[in-house]
Amino acid sequence: MPKLNDIMAARPAEKRPQYTVQMIPYTQLIPNRENKYSLGEIEELANMIRLAGGISEPLFARKRAPGEYELISGHRRRLAVIYLVEKLGLEQFRLVPVHLENLDDIMARVTLYIANAGQRNKTDHDRMIEVVGLTESLESLRTGTPEHQEKFRELTGLEPQFAQANDIRAAVAEKLGLSVTKTAQLKHINNKLEPELKEKFKKQEIGYSAADKAASLPPESQRELAQKERISIKDVKEKEKSDPDFSTENESEANGQQDIPEDMLPGNWHQAINGHAKTPEAPVKTGHVLKVGQEEYDRIIRGEKAYKLTRNDQKFSEGHDLELWCYKDGKFTGRKAETRISYIDEDIAGLKDGYCILGFQLMSWSE
């Protein structure tokens, strides 16, 4: 569980107060409505608290009304105390140590995810909840009051007016201790997995990799998969092959091009793909548009691909905006991603005349 000192240390030294702990009856603590973490193993935790003689690390809360405190961190400990007092009759555990802070709704939600980021034994569903919740919370800070924007700077090191979707994704990954790729994949699962499969994901009846792959299937295929008791990635692959409405064939060639394996690209391109290409200055809106297949589009918005092989027939230049439009079976799906060109290369061995490879930064996208 996270240390309260570590949470407080995230603040600038000149603004960091000494916090105090109050002993508050557990009956005055109410769960945070934003808390969607798994809350299992309560009896085991209660036994640990009983053996230790009490709760050593204070719960974290904010005052909502006289005699009413909303939890930010400590939901499982609260349930463990309820078990000790109401099930076992151990009244000595009725009072619990609580650190109180004055937080508005946005900062309370941000703190909820940051304070719980270090919890042990989290499922991938819990991590998905964190990714989505912290992303939305940081976006609320970014577009909020001047005080909120200042807090956004403190937490992310980014300037609110210049921060883009990929910048915020990287900040979320860093705060939660995840890779940028896994952060994007968990967001993909949340956005595209059907409710029936999402419930199985919550119950750990489908693994993270299988859920990510299943999220790209059509809704009806997902619902059919959900009929299985447990679902492996092999089940998902078999469903892909048997589904007449799901075919990845030629999707990466939606614009008449073929994909280039990353290990075939020169060294400087590995940097561009991994997000180290220079950020262009003074971007120019030019209206460049390229078609991409559905599978390729999903890889791009998950952060797995940041380059495109294309005909060099639109006068591309570093700093230009580039829209990627998603097509399936020759028809526009309505999904499109906005990117900014960060790199252009026309001098790769084996590249056809008139073609180039564009490196880009993902700015925003539609689902």
Phi and psi in degrees as a GROMACS rama.xvg file:
@    title "Ramachandran Plot"
@    xaxis  label "Phi"
@    yaxis  label "Psi"
@TYPE xy
-69.3405  147.213  PRO-2
-84.0739  136.351  LYS-3
-63.2131  -34.8203  LEU-4
-60.5606  -36.1683  ASN-5
-67.0107  -38.4278  ASP-6
-64.6559  -46.2048  ILE-7
-66.5894  -30.7722  MET-8
-68.2633  -15.4832  ALA-9
-68.3357  -13.3406  ALA-10
-87.3089  154.022  ARG-11
-59.2123  145.597  PRO-12
-58.3858  -38.4545  ALA-13
-69.8961  -15.7721  GLU-14
-107.688  4.21446  LYS-15
-91.2747  106.564  ARG-16
-82.4868  161.959  PRO-17
-79.0768  124.972  GLN-18
-88.8453  153.168  TYR-19
-116.719  154.379  THR-20
-114.484  132.969  VAL-21
-115.02  147.155  GLN-22
-91.4326  117.552  MET-23
-125.29  137.63  ILE-24
-60.4442  137.47  PRO-25
-61.2096  -24.3748  TYR-26
-68.265  -16.1293  THR-27
-93.5748  0.194051  GLN-28
-96.2831  126.533  LEU-29
-114.117  143.976  ILE-30
-64.117  150.111  PRO-31
-78.6136  126.166  ASN-32
-65.4978  -17.2128  ARG-33
-84.8181  -11.1222  GLU-34
-76.7129  113.906  ASN-35
-120.751  17.9685  LYS-36
-68.8817  155.785  TYR-37
-65.4431  141.68  SER-38
-126.644  61.5437  LEU-39
-99.9535  178.945  GLY-40
56.6726  39.9287  GLU-41
-69.466  -41.9343  ILE-42
-63.9442  -38.7089  GLU-43
-62.9918  -42.6616  GLU-44
-65.323  -39.4775  LEU-45
-60.7597  -40.5995  ALA-46
-65.2082  -37.7018  ASN-47
-64.4871  -43.2835  MET-48
-63.536  -40.0671  ILE-49
-64.0513  -44.7774  ARG-50
-65.2169  -34.1258  LEU-51
-79.3907  -11.892  ALA-52
84.1714  8.8674  GLY-53
149.825  -177.965  GLY-54
-89.5813  121.422  ILE-55
-84.9411  -35.1136  SER-56
-101.1  122.754  GLU-57
-60.4313  147.189  PRO-58
-73.9404  162.315  LEU-59
-119.936  126.808  PHE-60
-151.396  171.492  ALA-61
-131.57  150.982  ARG-62
-80.758  129.116  LYS-63
-105.433  -33.4497  ARG-64
-161.805  166.235  ALA-65
-54.4988  123.004  PRO-66
72.5802  18.8642  GLY-67
-139.227  123.991  GLU-68
-129.073  127.418  TYR-69
-91.3922  126.266  GLU-70
-70.4452  145.583  LEU-71
-114.481  -43.1184  ILE-72
-137.939  133.515  SER-73
122.917  21.4364  GLY-74
-64.6338  -41.0396  HIS-75
-68.3507  -37.6303  ARG-76
-65.674  -37.4022  ARG-77
-60.6177  -46.2572  ARG-78
-64.538  -34.6031  LEU-79
-65.9479  -38.8068  ALA-80
-67.1606  -40.4852  VAL-81
-58.0227  -42.1167  ILE-82
-62.6499  -44.7725  TYR-83
-63.6651  -41.9919  LEU-84
-81.3144  -48.7054  VAL-85
-86.9616  -26.6023  GLU-86
-95.2157  -39.9031  LYS-87
-102.386  -9.09051  LEU-88
72.7511  25.158  GLY-89
-92.9858  86.2124  LEU-90
-65.4576  -18.9133  GLU-91
-66.7187  -11.9553  GLN-92
-99.5727  7.85116  PHE-93
-62.0154  -39.4108  ARG-94
-90.057  133.687  LEU-95
-124.455  146.95  VAL-96
-75.3646  129.784  PRO-97
-135.131  131.716  VAL-98
-94.8204  126.353  HIS-99
-104.817  140.554  LEU-100
-136.45  152.437  GLU-101
-92.8646  100.445  ASN-102
-127.19  141.57  LEU-103
-79.7235  178.246  ASP-104
-60.4467  -41.8846  ASP-105
-66.482  -47.8349  ILE-106
-68.2717  -30.8471  MET-107
-64.083  -39.5725  ALA-108
-70.3362  -42.1641  ARG-109
-58.7661  -47.5439  VAL-110
-65.6613  -33.093  THR-111
-54.3206  -48.2938  LEU-112
-75.9481  -37.8284  TYR-113
-69.601  -41.3208  ILE-114
-66.743  -29.6518  ALA-115
-95.3612  -0.696296  ASN-116
-62.0294  -29.6301  ALA-117
-91.7573  7.79909  GLY-118
-62.9048  148.063  GLN-119
-88.7949  166.747  ARG-120
58.2812  35.7424  ASN-121
-84.0929  143.349  LYS-122
-83.8144  168.717  THR-123
-66.017  -28.4843  ASP-124
-64.827  -40.8941  HIS-125
-60.0604  -42.5693  ASP-126
-66.1121  -35.7765  ARG-127
-62.1171  -44.1706  MET-128
-58.7845  -42.7354  ILE-129
-62.5663  -47.5094  GLU-130
-58.8718  -48.9933  VAL-131
-66.211  -46.2086  VAL-132
-65.3364  -44.32  GLY-133
-70.2702  -36.2803  LEU-134
-60.4606  -48.4948  THR-135
-64.5541  -37.7561  GLU-136
-67.5914  -43.0408  SER-137
-65.1411  -36.3072  LEU-138
-64.899  -37.1033  GLU-139
-64.9364  -38.6255  SER-140
-64.7026  -44.2561  LEU-141
-59.4031  -35.7906  ARG-142
-104.411  10.7134  THR-143
-90.5297  -151.227  GLY-144
-69.3073  167.342  THR-145
-54.8055  -36.7626  PRO-146
-66.2725  -40.4142  GLU-147
-64.2005  -43.3619  HIS-148
-63.9607  -35.8271  GLN-149
-64.904  -39.4746  GLU-150
-65.8992  -35.7997  LYS-151
-59.8149  -43.201  PHE-152
-61.0151  -44.71  ARG-153
-61.1714  -41.7989  GLU-154
-77.68  -34.4264  LEU-155
-112.09  -21.3274  THR-156
75.0882  13.8776  GLY-157
-109.202  152.869  LEU-158
-85.598  125.252  GLU-159
-53.7527  -40.9657  PRO-160
-73.7258  -16.5095  GLN-161
-110.925  -10.8174  PHE-162
-67.4535  130.634  ALA-163
-109.178  173.091  GLN-164
-57.5837  -41.5984  ALA-165
-69.9692  -30.458  ASN-166
-65.9231  -44.9173  ASP-167
-66.7292  -38.3973  ILE-168
-60.1321  -42.1299  ARG-169
-65.4089  -38.0959  ALA-170
-66.1143  -41.2606  ALA-171
-62.4244  -44.8326  VAL-172
-58.6274  -43.497  ALA-173
-65.7878  -43.2198  GLU-174
-66.1338  -33.8376  LYS-175
-95.5072  -2.98251  LEU-176
71.3575  32.8842  GLY-177
-115.416  163.436  LEU-178
-76.7697  156.504  SER-179
-62.5323  -37.7203  VAL-180
-63.305  -46.4348  THR-181
-66.5168  -35.2925  LYS-182
-59.326  -45.1852  THR-183
-66.0625  -38.6271  ALA-184
-68.3775  -38.7057  GLN-185
-65.2809  -36.535  LEU-186
-66.2773  -38.3628  LYS-187
-62.3334  -43.1072  HIS-188
-60.6311  -45.6749  ILE-189
-61.947  -39.9949  ASN-190
-78.4854  -32.934  ASN-191
-114.954  -15.9769  LYS-192
-76.0098  132.811  LEU-193
-67.4924  152.31  GLU-194
-53.2363  -38.0162  PRO-195
-63.0964  -42.1984  GLU-196
-75.9374  -31.8586  LEU-197
-64.7367  -35.0326  LYS-198
-66.0048  -39.0183  GLU-199
-67.5948  -35.6379  LYS-200
-62.0007  -41.2  PHE-201
-63.3313  -38.8091  LYS-202
-84.8898  2.94301  LYS-203
63.0098  33.1856  GLN-204
-94.9925  -2.01689  GLU-205
-142.133  132.043  ILE-206
-76.0858  170.823  GLY-207
-60.7688  -48.5852  TYR-208
-64.7336  -42.4194  SER-209
-65.7992  -37.9946  ALA-210
-65.6155  -41.0282  ALA-211
-62.6826  -42.2504  ASP-212
-71.3893  -39.5554  LYS-213
-65.4134  -27.8254  ALA-214
-64.5896  -16.915  ALA-215
-89.5563  -6.16503  SER-216
-77.5411  156.151  LEU-217
-59.9479  152.265  PRO-218
-53.4641  -43.3761  PRO-219
-63.9495  -39.422  GLU-220
-64.6926  -37.873  SER-221
-63.2682  -42.4272  GLN-222
-66.2408  -34.0338  ARG-223
-67.6844  -41.0237  GLU-224
-60.4034  -36.0191  LEU-225
-64.8401  -13.1039  ALA-226
-70.707  -21.5068  GLN-227
-72.4755  149.553  LYS-228
-68.3962  -47.7292  GLU-229
-131.455  147.506  ARG-230
-126.359  124.125  ILE-231
-102.566  169.6  SER-232
-66.9204  -27.1179  ILE-233
-63.3739  -40.2751  LYS-234
-60.8779  -41.0495  ASP-235
-66.1823  -43.45  VAL-236
-63.3888  -40.0158  LYS-237
-64.7584  -37.0585  GLU-238
-65.6762  -38.6396  LYS-239
-57.6937  -47.389  GLU-240
-67.44  -33.8247  LYS-241
-88.1017  -11.7449  SER-242
-85.008  114.583  ASP-243
-67.48  -20.0525  PRO-244
-92.4776  -1.82208  ASP-245
-123.725  109.209  PHE-246
-140.691  127.67  SER-247
-92.2878  0.736752  THR-248
-63.0726  126.948  GLU-249
67.7094  6.03961  ASN-250
-65.4281  -33.8765  GLU-251
-76.2944  -3.14004  SER-252
-112.826  25.5837  GLU-253
-61.4658  -22.9268  ALA-254
-109.846  20.8286  ASN-255
79.1139  21.1124  GLY-256
-123.498  165.991  GLN-257
-114.799  149.117  GLN-258
-73.3603  150.599  ASP-259
-109.76  125.941  ILE-260
-58.4878  143.018  PRO-261
-63.4357  -30.7596  GLU-262
-75.9073  -3.43872  ASP-263
-93.289  -6.54519  MET-264
-88.8771  149.137  LEU-265
-67.0848  166.723  PRO-266
-55.8256  -41.8663  GLY-267
-64.7605  -23.8669  ASN-268
-76.3013  -28.7728  TRP-269
-61.2113  -35.7453  HIS-270
-65.7499  -43.0047  GLN-271
-62.8602  -43.1516  ALA-272
-64.0529  -36.3452  ILE-273
-86.8617  12.1093  ASN-274
89.4247  14.3241  GLY-275
-103.755  5.99756  HIS-276
-64.4782  149.163  ALA-277
-64.5556  145.525  LYS-278
-79.9359  121.982  THR-279
-67.7238  145.976  PRO-280
-96.4813  152.496  GLU-281
46.9399  66.0099  ALA-282
-61.7565  147.714  PRO-283
-116.577  129.655  VAL-284
-79.2413  118.673  LYS-285
-122.899  -16.4645  THR-286
80.458  22.3095  GLY-287
-64.2465  138.964  HIS-288
-136.972  134.655  VAL-289
-128.795  145.92  LEU-290
-88.6174  141.081  LYS-291
-134.854  153.897  VAL-292
-76.4603  168.537  GLY-293
-64.3238  -43.7455  GLN-294
-64.9198  -42.641  GLU-295
-64.171  -40.6097  GLU-296
-58.9283  -44.9888  TYR-297
-62.7953  -39.3358  ASP-298
-63.1665  -38.5657  ARG-299
-66.5654  -47.1099  ILE-300
-74.2852  -17.5834  ILE-301
-84.1939  -2.48036  ARG-302
82.0377  13.3754  GLY-303
-86.9506  -17.4197  GLU-304
-141.14  131.816  LYS-305
-134.633  35.5926  ALA-306
-150.115  163.274  TYR-307
-150.406  129.372  LYS-308
-87.9003  128.179  LEU-309
-155.442  162.735  THR-310
-65.9494  138.337  ARG-311
-91.3169  68.4969  ASN-312
-120.869  15.2568  ASP-313
-122.906  16.536  GLN-314
54.8471  51.8872  LYS-315
-64.9389  150.179  PHE-316
-152.857  149.821  SER-317
-57.1553  135.116  GLU-318
95.6455  -14.3193  GLY-319
-74.3835  147.66  HIS-320
-79.7397  145.411  ASP-321
-137.988  123.006  LEU-322
-97.4642  135.12  GLU-323
-109.843  115.656  LEU-324
-100.535  130.809  TRP-325
-87.253  125.573  CYS-326
-119.199  147.563  TYR-327
-139.637  129.804  LYS-328
53.5441  37.9106  ASP-329
78.0488  4.97445  GLY-330
-119.02  141.142  LYS-331
-68.4395  128.034  PHE-332
-85.6691  -11.1323  THR-333
94.1785  -8.72615  GLY-334
-92.1658  136.104  ARG-335
-151.067  150.519  LYS-336
-118.713  139.369  ALA-337
-99.8411  126.745  GLU-338
-130.489  170.791  THR-339
-129.096  126.741  ARG-340
-67.0047  125.408  ILE-341
-115.252  -8.60215  SER-342
-162.796  142.392  TYR-343
-135.26  134.986  ILE-344
-137.843  126.343  ASP-345
-116.267  -0.719081  GLU-346
-112.194  48.2857  ASP-347
-101.286  133.255  ILE-348
-57.086  131.812  ALA-349
89.5776  -7.4712  GLY-350
-75.848  130.724  LEU-351
-65.3085  149.403  LYS-352
-58.7448  139.005  ASP-353
86.8089  0.482648  GLY-354
-109.863  159.88  TYR-355
-148.691  167.433  CYS-356
-115.062  127.473  ILE-357
-105.865  128.743  LEU-358
-94.8046  143.565  GLY-359
-145.087  159.845  PHE-360
-106.188  129.554  GLN-361
-76.329  123.485  LEU-362
-101.249  -47.2517  MET-363
-161.851  165.648  SER-364
-156.811  163.025  TRP-365
-113.578  148.297  SER-366
